[in-house]
Amino acid sequence: MMDKWRLLQTGYLSAYTNMAIDRAVMLSHSKNSVPPTVRFYGWKPSAISIGYFQSLKDEVELDACNKLNIDYVRRITGGGAVFHENELTYSIVISESHPSIPKNILESYGRICGAIIKGLNNLGIESNYSPINDIISNGKKISGNAQTRKIKTVLQHGTVLTDVNVEKMFSVLKVPTEKIKDKLISNVKERVTSIKHILGEEPTFNEIAYSMKKGFEEEFNISLVDGELTKEEIELTKKFENECFSTYDWNHRK
């Protein structure tokens, strides 16, 4: 019998709600209340997420974000600051002890990224895993990923870039000087790509999500079944959003 995992398609939500859902699902799964879960989502308004160990004021132009109506939030995963706008974001929550997930962190990144690689292939895009946490196509980054392991549970989430606005990205990320900013913009344009750039057109969010769903099913030999957040997860999401992700103390902590 093929394993059945839960698929959540939560659409476009605020940065605070998105991060709260990922944490709520992680806690719920750790208590065996829900099966392994894959989620696809977007960000509205656009947002910057910073890694757990980063300083918000060192990474983000807060005035520019406020002016442009761009959210900012601290993740529970590590890594660097990420501008979320034209993308599909995925998350997977699964037990550390699940046979599909290697104990070795690097190998587990590779395994989960394999699902995204297969999803991109379904769209006609060849790509490969670039350790530790990138997926590249034609030598350029198309996906960045971050993972944490807490309460014996793995949470990995990552981006699949549908388009890139590098100038806007660097208007809200902190860069020491204009001279360095110009260099970074040209550097990122050379190193980063997107679905639209490769295909010459941008499939709809739902088309990309469908391809990614198939990618996860192929990689893990499972069936993803459409589901919804449980009552407990909805309550936890509200709690985590109000008491953590939307708060000044959480986002501005050193």
Backbone hydrogen bonds in HBPLUS format (Angstrom, degrees):
<---DONOR---> <-ACCEPTOR-->    atom                        ^
c    i                          cat <-CA-CA->   ^        H-A-AA   ^      H-
h    n   atom  resd res      DA  || num        DHA   H-A  angle D-A-AA Bond
n    s   type  num  typ     dist DA aas  dist angle  dist       angle   num
A0223-SER N   A0003-ASP O   2.81 MM 220  6.19 154.3  1.88 160.5 169.2     1
A0005-TRP N   A0223-SER O   2.94 MM 218  6.22 155.3  2.00 149.3 157.4     2
A0225-VAL N   A0005-TRP O   2.85 MM 220  6.13 171.6  1.86 163.7 164.7     3
A0006-ARG N   A0036-PRO O   2.96 MM  30  6.29 157.8  2.01 165.3 165.8     4
A0038-VAL N   A0006-ARG O   2.92 MM  32  6.32 163.8  1.95 165.2 167.7     5
A0007-LEU N   A0225-VAL O   2.83 MM 218  5.45 154.6  1.89 139.4 135.0     6
A0227-GLY N   A0007-LEU O   2.82 MM 220  5.60 153.2  1.89 165.3 156.4     7
A0008-LEU N   A0038-VAL O   2.85 MM  30  6.26 161.0  1.89 155.5 161.7     8
A0040-PHE N   A0008-LEU O   2.95 MM  32  6.46 152.0  2.03 161.2 170.0     9
A0010-THR N   A0040-PHE O   3.26 MM  30  6.59 139.4  2.43 161.4 172.8    10
A0042-GLY N   A0011-GLY O   2.96 MM  31  5.77 162.9  1.99 128.9 128.0    11
A0013-LEU N   A0042-GLY O   3.22 MM  29  6.39 164.1  2.25 130.3 127.2    12
A0044-LYS N   A0013-LEU O   2.87 MM  31  5.18 163.4  1.89 123.6 127.4    13
A0018-ASN N   A0014-SER O   2.92 MM   4  6.15 167.4  1.94 157.6 161.4    14
A0019-MET N   A0015-ALA O   3.08 MM   4  6.26 167.2  2.10 150.1 152.6    15
A0020-ALA N   A0016-TYR O   3.00 MM   4  6.08 149.1  2.09 140.6 149.9    16
A0021-ILE N   A0017-THR O   2.85 MM   4  6.07 155.7  1.91 154.9 160.3    17
A0022-ASP N   A0018-ASN O   3.19 MM   4  6.48 168.3  2.20 150.2 152.5    18
A0023-ARG N   A0019-MET O   3.18 MM   4  6.37 159.5  2.22 142.4 147.7    19
A0024-ALA N   A0020-ALA O   2.85 MM   4  6.02 156.2  1.90 148.3 155.8    20
A0025-VAL N   A0021-ILE O   2.86 MM   4  6.05 166.4  1.88 164.2 165.9    21
A0026-MET N   A0022-ASP O   3.05 MM   4  6.20 153.3  2.13 140.1 147.9    22
A0027-LEU N   A0023-ARG O   3.01 MM   4  6.29 160.1  2.05 151.0 155.1    23
A0028-SER N   A0024-ALA O   2.92 MM   4  6.09 162.6  1.95 149.1 154.7    24
A0029-HIS N   A0025-VAL O   2.83 MM   4  5.96 160.6  1.87 150.9 155.6    25
A0030-SER N   A0026-MET O   3.02 MM   4  6.16 148.8  2.12 141.0 149.7    26
A0031-LYS N   A0028-SER O   3.23 MM   3  5.42 141.0  2.39  98.9 109.3    27
A0033-SER N   A0028-SER O   3.10 MM   5  5.48 158.7  2.14 159.8 154.0    28
A0032-ASN N   A0029-HIS O   2.87 MM   3  4.90 159.7  1.91 111.3 114.2    29
A0037-THR N   A0093-VAL O   3.00 MM  56  5.27 157.2  2.06 148.4 154.9    30
A0093-VAL N   A0037-THR O   2.87 MM  56  5.27 156.2  1.92 152.2 160.0    31
A0039-ARG N   A0091-SER O   2.81 MM  52  5.15 157.7  1.85 149.1 153.4    32
A0091-SER N   A0039-ARG O   2.87 MM  52  5.15 139.9  2.03 142.3 148.6    33
A0041-TYR N   A0089-THR O   2.84 MM  48  5.27 158.7  1.88 152.7 157.6    34
A0089-THR N   A0041-TYR O   2.88 MM  48  5.27 164.0  1.91 168.7 168.6    35
A0071-ASP N   A0046-SER O   2.92 MM  25  6.34 146.3  2.04 157.1 150.9    36
A0047-ALA N   A0084-HIS O   3.04 MM  37  5.14 160.5  2.08 141.7 147.8    37
A0084-HIS N   A0047-ALA O   2.63 MM  37  5.14 174.7  1.63 166.7 167.9    38
A0048-ILE N   A0071-ASP O   2.87 MM  23  6.24 144.6  1.99 135.8 145.4    39
A0073-VAL N   A0048-ILE O   2.97 MM  25  6.47 147.9  2.07 156.3 166.1    40
A0049-SER N   A0082-VAL O   2.90 MM  33  5.35 154.1  1.97 150.4 156.9    41
A0082-VAL N   A0049-SER O   2.82 MM  33  5.35 157.0  1.87 154.1 162.0    42
A0050-ILE N   A0073-VAL O   2.88 MM  23  6.35 156.0  1.94 154.0 161.9    43
A0075-ARG N   A0050-ILE O   2.89 MM  25  6.02 172.5  1.89 174.1 172.6    44
A0054-GLN N   A0051-GLY O   3.03 MM   3  5.38 166.3  2.05 118.3 122.7    45
A0052-TYR N   A0077-THR O   2.85 MM  25  5.56 156.6  1.90 134.5 141.8    46
A0058-ASP N   A0055-SER O   3.14 MM   3  5.29 132.6  2.37  99.9 112.8    47
A0059-GLU N   A0055-SER O   3.15 MM   4  6.32 132.9  2.39 146.2 158.8    48
A0059-GLU N   A0056-LEU O   3.12 MM   3  5.27 137.0  2.31 100.4 112.3    49
A0060-VAL N   A0056-LEU O   2.93 MM   4  5.76 156.1  1.99 164.1 166.5    50
A0174-LYS N   A0059-GLU O   2.83 MM 115  5.11 173.7  1.83 125.0 127.0    51
A0061-GLU N   A0172-VAL O   2.86 MM 111  4.89 171.1  1.87 130.3 133.2    52
A0065-CYS N   A0061-GLU O   3.02 MM   4  6.34 156.9  2.08 154.1 161.3    53
A0066-ASN N   A0062-LEU O   2.95 MM   4  6.20 163.4  1.98 152.7 156.6    54
A0067-LYS N   A0063-ASP O   2.96 MM   4  6.16 154.4  2.03 146.3 153.6    55
A0068-LEU N   A0064-ALA O   2.97 MM   4  6.11 151.1  2.05 146.3 153.6    56
A0069-ASN N   A0065-CYS O   2.89 MM   4  5.80 104.4  2.48 140.7 157.7    57
A0070-ILE N   A0065-CYS O   2.81 MM   5  4.67 168.5  1.83 138.0 141.4    58
A0069-ASN N   A0066-ASN O   3.41 MM   3  5.06 160.0  2.45  94.4  99.9    59
A0162-THR N   A0086-ASN O   2.96 MM  76  5.39 158.4  2.01 125.3 130.0    60
A0163-ASP N   A0086-ASN O   3.40 MM  77  5.21 154.7  2.47 131.7 125.6    61
A0088-LEU N   A0160-VAL O   3.01 MM  72  5.17 157.1  2.06 142.4 148.3    62
A0160-VAL N   A0088-LEU O   2.76 MM  72  5.17 131.2  2.00 149.2 164.7    63
A0090-TYR N   A0158-GLY O   2.97 MM  68  5.59 158.4  2.02 155.4 162.5    64
A0158-GLY N   A0090-TYR O   3.01 MM  68  5.59 151.2  2.09 147.2 153.3    65
A0092-ILE N   A0156-GLN O   2.79 MM  64  5.42 149.0  1.88 153.4 164.0    66
A0156-GLN N   A0092-ILE O   3.05 MM  64  5.42 161.4  2.09 152.4 158.4    67
A0094-ILE N   A0154-VAL O   3.05 MM  60  5.33 156.1  2.11 145.5 152.9    68
A0154-VAL N   A0094-ILE O   2.73 MM  60  5.33 170.5  1.73 164.8 164.9    69
A0098-HIS N   A0095-SER O   3.10 MM   3  5.27 164.3  2.13 107.7 112.5    70
A0096-GLU N   A0152-LYS O   3.03 MM  56  5.48 178.7  2.03 128.5 128.9    71
A0101-ILE N   A0098-HIS O   3.02 MM   3  5.69 161.9  2.05 123.9 129.1    72
A0108-SER N   A0104-ASN O   2.89 MM   4  6.13 149.1  1.99 151.1 160.9    73
A0109-TYR N   A0105-ILE O   2.89 MM   4  6.23 155.3  1.95 155.3 161.8    74
A0110-GLY N   A0106-LEU O   3.04 MM   4  6.33 162.5  2.07 147.4 152.1    75
A0111-ARG N   A0107-GLU O   2.89 MM   4  6.15 150.7  1.98 144.6 152.4    76
A0112-ILE N   A0108-SER O   3.01 MM   4  6.20 172.7  2.01 154.1 155.2    77
A0113-CYS N   A0109-TYR O   2.81 MM   4  5.92 163.9  1.84 155.7 161.3    78
A0114-GLY N   A0110-GLY O   2.95 MM   4  6.02 129.1  2.21 131.8 144.6    79
A0114-GLY N   A0111-ARG O   3.09 MM   3  5.04 128.9  2.37  91.0 105.1    80
A0115-ALA N   A0112-ILE O   3.01 MM   3  5.54 143.2  2.15 110.7 119.5    81
A0116-ILE N   A0113-CYS O   3.03 MM   3  5.13 117.9  2.43  98.0 113.1    82
A0117-ILE N   A0113-CYS O   2.88 MM   4  6.21 158.3  1.93 155.4 162.2    83
A0118-LYS N   A0114-GLY O   3.00 MM   4  6.18 155.0  2.07 141.1 147.2    84
A0119-GLY N   A0115-ALA O   2.92 MM   4  6.15 148.8  2.02 138.3 147.8    85
A0120-LEU N   A0116-ILE O   2.80 MM   4  6.10 157.9  1.85 153.4 158.4    86
A0121-ASN N   A0117-ILE O   2.95 MM   4  6.16 151.2  2.03 141.5 150.1    87
A0122-ASN N   A0118-LYS O   2.99 MM   4  6.29 141.6  2.14 141.7 151.4    88
A0122-ASN N   A0119-GLY O   3.15 MM   3  5.09 122.9  2.49  92.1 106.1    89
A0123-LEU N   A0120-LEU O   2.91 MM   3  5.09 139.1  2.08 100.4 112.9    90
A0125-ILE N   A0120-LEU O   2.93 MM   5  5.17 160.3  1.97 135.7 135.0    91
A0124-GLY N   A0121-ASN O   2.91 MM   3  4.89 155.7  1.97 102.5 110.1    92
A0128-ASN N   A0136-ILE O   2.89 MM   8  5.54 150.6  1.98 151.9 161.6    93
A0136-ILE N   A0128-ASN O   2.89 MM   8  5.54 164.2  1.92 164.8 163.6    94
A0130-SER N   A0134-ASP O   2.80 MM   4  5.05 172.5  1.80 147.8 145.1    95
A0134-ASP N   A0130-SER O   3.09 MM   4  5.05 159.0  2.14 148.9 149.3    96
A0145-ASN N   A0133-ASN O   2.93 MM  12  5.16 138.2  2.11 156.6 164.6    97
A0135-ILE N   A0143-SER O   2.88 MM   8  4.98 147.8  1.99 146.0 146.7    98
A0142-ILE N   A0135-ILE O   2.90 MM   7  5.92 172.8  1.91 159.5 160.4    99
A0143-SER N   A0135-ILE O   3.31 MM   8  4.98 144.5  2.45 145.1 140.6   100
A0137-SER N   A0140-LYS O   2.66 MM   3  5.24 157.2  1.71 153.9 155.5   101
A0140-LYS N   A0137-SER O   2.93 MM   3  5.24 163.3  1.96 113.5 119.0   102
A0141-LYS N   A0191-ARG O   2.72 MM  50  6.16 151.7  1.79 163.2 155.8   103
A0193-THR N   A0141-LYS O   2.86 MM  52  5.83 168.9  1.87 148.6 148.4   104
A0161-LEU N   A0142-ILE O   3.05 MM  19  5.59 173.5  2.05 168.2 169.0   105
A0159-THR N   A0144-GLY O   2.92 MM  15  5.56 153.6  1.99 158.5 165.5   106
A0146-ALA N   A0157-HIS O   2.87 MM  11  5.65 157.6  1.92 164.3 171.4   107
A0157-HIS N   A0146-ALA O   2.97 MM  11  5.65 154.8  2.04 160.4 167.5   108
A0148-THR N   A0155-LEU O   2.90 MM   7  5.45 153.6  1.97 153.8 162.6   109
A0155-LEU N   A0148-THR O   2.95 MM   7  5.45 167.8  1.97 165.1 166.3   110
A0150-LYS N   A0153-THR O   3.02 MM   3  5.39 145.4  2.14 155.8 156.2   111
A0153-THR N   A0150-LYS O   2.70 MM   3  5.39 148.5  1.79 125.4 134.9   112
A0195-ILE N   A0161-LEU O   2.97 MM  34  6.37 158.1  2.02 141.3 146.4   113
A0196-LYS N   A0162-THR O   3.03 MM  34  5.73 157.2  2.09 135.2 142.1   114
A0169-MET N   A0165-ASN O   3.01 MM   4  6.26 158.7  2.06 150.5 157.3   115
A0170-PHE N   A0166-VAL O   2.99 MM   4  6.27 159.4  2.03 154.4 158.0   116
A0171-SER N   A0168-LYS O   3.05 MM   3  5.01 145.6  2.17  97.1 107.8   117
A0172-VAL N   A0169-MET O   3.28 MM   3  5.69 153.4  2.35 105.2 112.5   118
A0173-LEU N   A0169-MET O   3.11 MM   4  6.32 126.6  2.40 139.6 154.5   119
A0181-LYS N   A0177-THR O   2.86 MM   4  6.12 153.0  1.94 146.6 155.5   120
A0182-ASP N   A0178-GLU O   2.93 MM   4  6.22 159.5  1.97 155.0 157.4   121
A0183-LYS N   A0179-LYS O   3.30 MM   4  6.60 157.0  2.35 141.9 147.6   122
A0184-LEU N   A0180-ILE O   2.84 MM   4  6.12 159.7  1.88 154.5 160.5   123
A0185-ILE N   A0181-LYS O   2.86 MM   4  6.10 160.1  1.90 155.9 160.9   124
A0186-SER N   A0182-ASP O   3.16 MM   4  6.40 167.4  2.17 148.1 150.7   125
A0187-ASN N   A0183-LYS O   2.86 MM   4  6.00 151.3  1.95 146.0 155.3   126
A0188-VAL N   A0184-LEU O   2.77 MM   4  5.95 164.5  1.80 155.9 158.7   127
A0189-LYS N   A0185-ILE O   3.02 MM   4  6.18 159.0  2.07 147.2 153.2   128
A0190-GLU N   A0186-SER O   3.17 MM   4  6.36 138.1  2.35 135.2 145.2   129
A0190-GLU N   A0187-ASN O   3.13 MM   3  5.20 127.7  2.42  95.0 108.5   130
A0191-ARG N   A0187-ASN O   3.03 MM   4  6.26 134.9  2.24 140.0 153.1   131
A0191-ARG N   A0188-VAL O   3.04 MM   3  4.94 125.7  2.35  93.0 107.8   132
A0192-VAL N   A0188-VAL O   2.80 MM   4  5.59 141.2  1.95 159.2 161.7   133
A0198-ILE N   A0194-SER O   3.05 MM   4  6.31 159.4  2.09 152.5 157.4   134
A0199-LEU N   A0195-ILE O   2.86 MM   4  5.95 172.8  1.86 160.1 162.6   135
A0200-GLY N   A0196-LYS O   2.73 MM   4  5.18 136.6  1.92 135.5 145.3   136
A0208-ILE N   A0204-THR O   3.05 MM   4  6.39 159.5  2.09 154.6 159.7   137
A0209-ALA N   A0205-PHE O   2.87 MM   4  6.12 161.1  1.90 150.8 156.8   138
A0210-TYR N   A0206-ASN O   2.90 MM   4  6.06 153.2  1.97 143.1 149.8   139
A0211-SER N   A0207-GLU O   3.12 MM   4  6.38 157.9  2.17 144.2 149.4   140
A0212-MET N   A0208-ILE O   2.93 MM   4  6.23 154.7  1.99 151.9 159.4   141
A0213-LYS N   A0209-ALA O   2.82 MM   4  6.04 153.4  1.89 148.5 156.2   142
A0214-LYS N   A0210-TYR O   3.06 MM   4  6.36 162.9  2.09 149.5 152.9   143
A0215-GLY N   A0211-SER O   2.96 MM   4  6.21 145.4  2.08 137.4 147.8   144
A0216-PHE N   A0212-MET O   2.93 MM   4  6.28 156.0  1.98 155.7 159.4   145
A0217-GLU N   A0213-LYS O   3.01 MM   4  6.32 160.3  2.05 151.1 157.0   146
A0218-GLU N   A0214-LYS O   2.85 MM   4  6.07 154.8  1.91 149.9 156.6   147
A0219-GLU N   A0215-GLY O   2.93 MM   4  6.07 166.8  1.95 150.7 154.6   148
A0220-PHE N   A0216-PHE O   3.00 MM   4  5.99 167.4  2.02 149.9 153.3   149
A0221-ASN N   A0217-GLU O   2.87 MM   4  5.26 116.5  2.29 130.4 141.7   150
A0222-ILE N   A0217-GLU O   3.23 MM   5  4.84 143.8  2.37 121.0 131.1   151
A0234-ILE N   A0230-THR O   2.94 MM   4  6.25 154.6  2.00 152.6 159.3   152
A0235-GLU N   A0231-LYS O   3.02 MM   4  6.32 158.4  2.07 149.9 155.4   153
A0236-LEU N   A0232-GLU O   2.84 MM   4  6.10 159.9  1.88 152.3 158.4   154
A0237-THR N   A0233-GLU O   2.79 MM   4  5.92 153.3  1.86 144.3 151.9   155
A0238-LYS N   A0234-ILE O   3.12 MM   4  6.39 162.6  2.15 147.1 150.4   156
A0239-LYS N   A0235-GLU O   3.02 MM   4  6.24 160.4  2.06 147.1 153.0   157
A0240-PHE N   A0236-LEU O   2.77 MM   4  5.98 171.5  1.78 159.5 161.0   158
A0241-GLU N   A0237-THR O   2.84 MM   4  5.94 156.8  1.89 150.1 157.1   159
A0242-ASN N   A0238-LYS O   2.93 MM   4  6.01 169.1  1.95 150.2 153.4   160
A0243-GLU N   A0239-LYS O   2.82 MM   4  5.78 160.1  1.86 152.8 159.0   161
A0244-CYS N   A0240-PHE O   2.94 MM   4  5.16 131.7  2.18 126.5 134.9   162
A0245-PHE N   A0240-PHE O   2.98 MM   5  6.39 142.1  2.13 150.8 157.8   163
A0246-SER N   A0241-GLU O   3.03 MM   5  5.60 147.4  2.14 151.0 152.2   164
A0247-THR N   A0244-CYS O   2.97 MM   3  5.48 162.7  2.00 121.9 127.3   165
A0251-ASN N   A0247-THR O   3.21 MM   4  6.39 175.3  2.21 151.9 153.4   166
A0252-HIS N   A0248-TYR O   2.84 MM   4  5.71 153.4  1.91 156.1 162.2   167
